[in-house]
Amino acid sequence: MSVRRVALLTAGGFAPCLSSAIGGLIERYTEIAPEVEIIAYTHGYYGLLRGDKIVIDAETRANAGLLHRFGGSPIGNSRVKLTNVKDCVKRGLVTEGQDPLQVAAERLKADGVDVLHTIGGDDTNTTAADLAAYLEENGYHLTVVGLPKTIDNDVVPIKQSLGAWTAAEQGAGFARNIIGEHRSGPRMLIVHEVMGRHCGWLTGATAVKYREWLDTQKWVPGIGLTKERWDVHAVFVPELAIDIDAEAERLRGVMDEIGNVNIFLSEGAGMHEIVAQLEAAGETVQRDAFGHVALDTINPGQWFAKQFAAKLGAEKVMVQKSGYYSRAAAANAEDLRLIKSMTDLAVECALRGEAGVIGHDEEDGDRLKAIAFPRIAGGKPFDVQQEWFRALLADIGQPFVPAGS
């Protein structure tokens, strides 16, 4: 396959890998196929529909390595679903009667794009697959090679998504300062809300990272500086059943003994119960272009804090969210290694015309490969049976009860 021009786009929410992945792709093309032209559509599919693009010039290629030092996305993100015609019309991206897939296809054809690199989660990459299929059906061959970005680490069948390790590390750092508030009042309840709509991996990994830091500290119990007060006392994720009354009784004992309780909560934990409660009360629950509940509008952390505060006899309650702090961080060393291996393979696949999403395939011995788009799906549940997570719960004295038990 002859590749003359490639296009990049980042879409969906941020993760600590976007800037580095862009840099990695540019570096690899410059190393092994410097003749290939590179453009980037700004703000993902939003920019593709509008025709907003950046041409990657020689100076940018020479300095692409600097992108590894930053978080966020220099080319911008958005949440646009090309098959959601109504939303695209409402946002002025297409006019009434236009098919967004056709508009995007015509733009790619006009721009002479041979390869499209999408960096995003399952929605981003399945949208790319829809676009590639549309183009093929209409006589224009385009190779789409995606990279899996999500701090939730919930893309099927990919073992590890880009940015998730960094997000856990950053969330643990955030938690240090938040949990430092536990003596700002008597009988303090702190809820650390972590991103994770359907999957509790990030919450569990963040709690483990935080407790690794705890284990490196020295304590001064004579003045009240104790590991017990700084520890995590509960971890709630969507994959575990949550018996609020039973947990309240257990945590009430913690509160009575040490004077504070610290909870790590996945934003998706208890979501169905919260939505059902709101809709039963006649309230409208907002959803995005992909039909996902707008979690910021239902405030899971506040809901859980309210359930527990009275039962624990808390005199002061604090709810803090680490998601936006974590997701725009620069990639850590673990993620940089993963990004390097994935971007190198993405370019090699693109040059030989092999489409798919790059990742370690859990259904093929964790082999790093281009995984066919029809196999990509979101909402992969966190395997709570993993030894490290069960050890975490046992260590903090929380019963292990999988959801549906």
N, C-alpha and C positions, 0 to 999 in steps of 0.2 A: 504493500500500500504506500502511495506517495502522500506524504503529509507536508503541506505548505504553510498552513496557518492553524494554530490552536487557540481556543478561547478558554478562559478561566472564569468561574463565578463561585461565590460563597453565598449560602442562603440559610434561612432558619435562624435560630438563636445563636449567640456567640458561644465559642468554646476555646480553651487555651491552646489552639493549634492552627487557627486559620491563617494568621500572618505567616507563621513558620511554614505551613504547607504551601502557601503561595510562593514563598521564597525558595522552598525546596524544588518545586516544579520548574521555576524559572532557571535555577542553578543547573538542574539536570539537563534540561533542553540545551542550555548554553554549552554544557560540557560535551554532550554526545550528538547533538543535532543543531548547531548554532545557526544553520540556514533557515530553520523553522521560525516563522513569525508568530508572535504571541500578542493576543489582545486580552483584555479583561472587561467583562460587563459589570458596571457598577450597580451595587445593591441587588445582586442576584437576578432572578427572573423579572423583577421590576425593571431593571436596566435593559435586559434583553428585549422586553416588549417595547420599551421606549427608544431603543437604539443608542443608549448611553454607554460608551465604551472608552477604554484607555488603551493606547498602543504602548506596549512595553518597549521602551527605547534602549539604546546601548548603555546609557548611564544607569538606568534601572537594573539592567542585567548585571552590570559590574558591581552594583551595591545590593543585590538581592539577598546576600548573606545577612545584612543588617535586619531583615524582617524577622529573623529567628529571635531577636532580642525583645520583641514586642508582642503584646496580646492584641485582641480585637481583630478587625479585618480592614486593611487599608483600602480595599476596593468596595467595602460596604455590603451589608446584608439586608434582607427583607423577607417577609413571609408571603409568598405569592404562589397559588396553586393554579397551574395553567388549565386544568380541567374544571375549575370553579369559575365558570363564565360570568355568573352574576356578580361575584366579588370583583373580578377584573374590570367589568363595566362600571361598577360603583366607584372604583378607585380611579377611573379615567385612563386605565391602561389600554383598553380597547374600546371601540364604539359599539353601540347596539347592533347586533347582527354579525359581528366579527367573531371568529373562533380564535381564542388566544394561542392555541397550538399552531394554527396556520400563520398567525402574525409572527410568532417566535421562529417558526420554520423559515418563513420568508426572510426574516432578518438574518438568520444564520447563512442562508443561501447567498443573500446579497453581500454579506461580509466575507464570503469565501472560506467559511470555517470547515475544516476537515475533522477536527477532534474537539470535543467539548469536555473539559474537566470540571466536574461539579464537586464541591466540598461542602458536605452537609449531612444531615441525618437521613432517616428512611424517607421522609416526605420529599426532601430535595432530590434524592437519587431515584425514587420511583417516578417522580415528575419528569426527571431527565429520561427515564426509560420510556415514558409515554411519548415524549418529544422525539426520541430516536425512532420509535416505531412509526410515528406519524410521518417522519421524513422518509423512512425506507419505503413506506407504502406509496409515497408520492414521488418516488424516483430520485431521491437525494440521499446518498449514503453519508452517514455521519457516525463516527465512533465516539461513544460516550464512555468515559472512564471516571468513576466516582471515587471519592475518598470519604470514609465514614467519620463524621464529626458529631459527637454528642457526649456531654458530660454525664448523661444518664447511663451510658454504657449498655444500651438496650436494643441494639440492632441485631436482628437474626440474619445469618448464623455467625456473626463476627465476634470473636473472642474478646477483643479489646478495641474500643473506639478511641480515636484520637482526642486528646484533651482531658480524658476522664481521670487519669492519674494525677495530673496537675490540679484539677478542680478539687480532688480529695485533699491534696496537700494544702492548697490555699484555704479550703474550708476549715481545716484543722487550725491553721494560723488565725483565722477569723475567730474561731471558738475560744482561743486563749484569752483574747481581750474581752469577749462577751461574758465568759464564765468568770472572769476577774471581777465582774459586777456582783458576785454572789454575796458579798458582805456589805452591799450598799443599803441594805435594810434587813430587818429580821424576817425569818421565814420567807425566804426568797425563792420564787419559781422562775427558772429560765428555760425558755423553749428556743432551741436553735433549729430553725426551719431550713432544710436542705433541699435543693432541687431534685426532682425525680417524680415525674407524673405517674408513670406506671411501674417503675422499677426502683427498688430500694438499694441498689448497689452503691450509689454514691454516698448515701447516708451511712451505710455500714462501713465503707472504706474510709470515710471522713472520721468516724468515731475511732476506728483503729489507728489512723494516723495521729489523731489527737492524743490517744492513750499511749502511743509510742513516745510522744514528747513527755507526757507525765512521768513515764518510767525513767527518764533521764534527769529528773529534778530531785533536789534535796529539800526537805521540809523542816519547818520549825513549829512543831505542834504546841510548844509552850505558849506561843503567842497567837495560836489559832490558824497558822498556815499549815494545812493538812492536805494530803493527797485525797482523802475522802471527800472533802468539800469541793475540790477542783475536778473530781471525777465525773464521768458520765453515768447517770443512774437509770436511764431508759433509752432504748432505741426502737422507734416505731417506723415500720416500713409497710408498703402495701401487701407484701407477701406473708405477713404475720397477722394472725387474729389479734384484735385488741379488746380485751375485757376491761373496760374503763373502771368499773367498780373494783375488780380484783387488783388492777395495777395501782389504783388510788390507795387501796389499803396497804399495799407493799410500800409505795412511795411515801405514804403518811408516816410510816415507821422511819424512813430515811430522814424525812423532814424533822420529826421529833428528836431524832438522835443528833444530827449534825447541823440542823438549822437552815438547810437549803436543798433544792432538787434541781438537777440539770437534765433536760430531755433533748435528745437528738431526734428530729422528726422529719421524715420524708414528706414532701408536700403532697404526694399522692396517697398517703396513708389516710384511710377513712374517707376518701374523696366521695365515693358513692353514697355513703351515709350523709355527708354534708349536703351534697347536691339534692338528694331526696328530701332532706329536711327543709331546704330553702324552697324547692319547688312545691312541696306540700303547703308551705306558708304563702304560696301565690307569687313568689319572687321569680324574676326571669334570670336565668343563669347565662352569662355571656360566653360565646364560643368564637374561636378564630376561624380563618378561612379554611382550615383543615378539619373543622368540627370539634377541635379540642376545647375543653372547658378552660376559660381564662382564669387560671388559678389565682392570679393577683386579686381578682374581684371577689373571691370567696374566702380568702385568708385562712387557710387550714391551720396555721400556727395559732391564730387568735381563737379559732373555734376550739382547738384542743386545750389551750390555756384556760379558756372559760370553763371547760368541763372539769379540769383538774383543780383549779384554784380553790374553789369552795371546799372540795373534798379533802384537800391537803391542809386547809387552814392557812393558805398563803396570805401574807400581808402585803407582799409586793410581787408583781408579775412583769417579766420582760420577755418579749418575743422579738427575735432578730433573724433576718434572712441573709444567708451567705452567698446566695446564687449569683447576684450581679457583681459581687466582689470577686468571686472565683472565676466566673466564666470568661472574663476579659483579661485574665492574667497571661503573662508570657509562658510558653511551654517550659516545663522543667526538664531535667536531664533524661528521665525515663521516656517522656513523650517525644523529646527531640530525636532520640534513637529510633523510636517507632515511626515518627514522621519521615525520617530519612529513608528507612527501608521501604515504606509505602510509596513515597513520592518517586523514588528511583524505579520501582516496579511499575508504577502508573505510567511513567514516560515510556518505558520499554514496551508495555502493552499497547499504548497508544500508537507507537511507531509501527507495530506489526498488525494493527487493526483489531486488537482483542478487546472487546467491550466488557464492562462489568464494574463492580465495586471492589476495590482492593481491601483485603482483610485476611486475617487468619481464620480459616474455615473450621468451625467447631465440628462440622459433620464430615470433615476430611482430615482428621488427625492434626488439626490446628495448622494446616499448611497455608502459607501466605500465597495468595493467588487473586486473580480477577474472578469474583463470584458473580454468576449470572444474575441479572436484575430481577427476574421473576422469583428468585429465592430470597430477595431482600425484603424484610418486614420490620416494623417497629414494635415497641411494646414487649420486648423480650423480658420475661420475669427474672428477677434476681434469684439465683439458686441459694436459698437460705440454708440448705443442708451442707454447704461448704464448711469445712472444718474451722477455718479462721473466724467465720461469723458465729458458728455455734459456740466456739470458745469465748468470743466476746460476750455473748449473752450470759453464758455460765459464770463468767468472771464478775459481771455486774449484778448477778442474782436475779436476772429476768427469766421467767418461764419461756420455754421454746414451744410455741403453739402456731404451726403453719396455718395460713388462711384456709378456711374450708374444713378444718379439722373438727 
